[in-house]
Amino acid sequence: MDFDLNIGEMPHNVEAEQAVLGALLIDPELISVAMNYIKADSFYVSKHKDLYAIIERLFTFGVNVDVITVINEAVKEKIFESSAAGRDYVLKIADPHLVITSNIENYCKIVEEKYYIRQLITAARDIIDASAGGQETAEHLLDYAEQKIYDIRQGKAVDGLSKIGDVLAEAYTELGRRAGPDKEKYMSARSGFGKLDNIINGLNRSDLIILAARPAMGKSAFALNLAVNVARVHTDAQVVIFSLEMSNEQNVTRMLSSESLVNSKHIMEGNISHKEWEELADGANRLNSMNIYLDDTAGITVPQMKAKLRRMNNLGLVIIDYLQLMNSGRRNDNRVNEVSEITRQLKLMAKELNVPVVTLSQLSRSVESRTDKRPVLSDLRDSGSIEQDADIVMFLYRDEYYNKNTQDPSLSECIVAKNRHGKTGSIDLRYNGDFLRFFAVDTNERKEE
């Protein structure tokens, strides 16, 4: 079957593109306004795209933007056939009698509108081509189609290479945001454990973070603590928890115990005092104000996760409990290969959604045969690709689990065994099993011991 989606010339508005460039050349202070709506790729006419890229680059690096500086750069980059042609064209579009600078937002909106329509047309063509080939499953095609639309909504170009100068301009803009008054919105999420953040520099966007431990070490509790800590500090950010082992109600009950500091056993048995009911009510109010979302779909796949996450508008953290219960969505008799495929998909998801993804993982039994039970990277279960795909690998270890006579039963360790961004190391934590909660260990407290 042959599909034809030929609609002739792609939608665009030459006059609006010229008006935007002219307004910026007349009043460079408007560049920051334009940057809220458009980028170089938003322009359809090639020379307009190049001229805007020059203007944006000069502005970003603190060079005065005017007709002379822009013409000089345009001549260097050979945007026009001759320097005379470039000068004539730039002077023409920068005519203050033809451009009303106060209309800059309207001009930008027209350019932006045409850009998104072109992107949708291109995406529709790609989706039809992929569907007509007959080689992919319906589930894969749905994920492909959703990804295309999601990328457009996020302002990502469907295709094309990026010149380093344009990327530098974007990087400088991001640095400016991180140094600005609203920098908390753009910094990595804080884990709530200061010493851990000092090692890994927080929960960085686009990172795949593996949190692994042997059973009963408290990894699910630690993950829920992370979720609450991030939601408490980053109040606008959405935290999503995918739990493949426990139900949503079980997870919320655990968070309620941890937040209200009411013994989890009392909650499970219904043996709750009047004072504990008051503390539970206070904890529930605090949790209710947080942007935490839960999903307990069994055997969920990465594409299914992505489909749900794309509907969120301000993702701050994704937690998955746990890796070995996930399904790749494809028939695969080799579990090691399947887990390898899942970890690759998770890393791609973290990058595409620009969000830290904390994934819990089991460890192999090999740790039990050693004298020192502290985990190492080779203990990761099912696949060496877990270590390869992860940006950060952390282990939890509690000596009390192996040594009942330990002097400090509450002492735990969070071991950062891999950190793509810098150093590794270990920090001390305290674990209170009654409240299912980890606490930071004060430096002075450890010195006294």
Sequence and secondary structure as in RCSB ss.txt:
>XXXX:A:sequence
MDFDLNIGEMPHNVEAEQAVLGALLIDPELISVAMNYIKADSFYVSKHKDLYAIIERLFTFGVNVDVITVINEAV
KEKIFESSAAGRDYVLKIADPHLVITSNIENYCKIVEEKYYIRQLITAARDIIDASAGGQETAEHLLDYAEQKIY
DIRQGKAVDGLSKIGDVLAEAYTELGRRAGPDKEKYMSARSGFGKLDNIINGLNRSDLIILAARPAMGKSAFALN
LAVNVARVHTDAQVVIFSLEMSNEQNVTRMLSSESLVNSKHIMEGNISHKEWEELADGANRLNSMNIYLDDTAGI
TVPQMKAKLRRMNNLGLVIIDYLQLMNSGRRNDNRVNEVSEITRQLKLMAKELNVPVVTLSQLSRSVESRTDKRP
VLSDLRDSGSIEQDADIVMFLYRDEYYNKNTQDPSLSECIVAKNRHGKTGSIDLRYNGDFLRFFAVDTNERKEE
>XXXX:A:secstr
       SS    HHHHHHHHHHHHH GGGHHHHTTT  GGG SSHHHHHHHHHHHHHHHTT   SHHHHHHHHH
HTT SSSHHHHHHHHHHHT TTT  GGGHHHHHHHHHHHHHHHHHHHHHHHHHHHHHT  S HHHHHHHHHHHHH
HHHTT  SS    HHHHHHHHHHHHHHHHSTTGGGTS B  S HHHHHHH SB TT EEEEEE TTS HHHHHHH
HHHHHHHHSTTSEEEEEESSS HHHHHHHHHHHHHT  HHHHHHT   HHHHHHHHHHHHHHHTS EEEE  TT 
 HHHHHHHHTT SSEEEEEEE GGG   SS  S HHHHHHHHHHHHHHHHHHHT  EEEEEEB GGGGGSSS   
 GGGBSS THHHHH SEEEEEEEHHHH TT S TTEEEEEEEEETTS  EEEEEEEETTTTEEEE  HHHHHH 
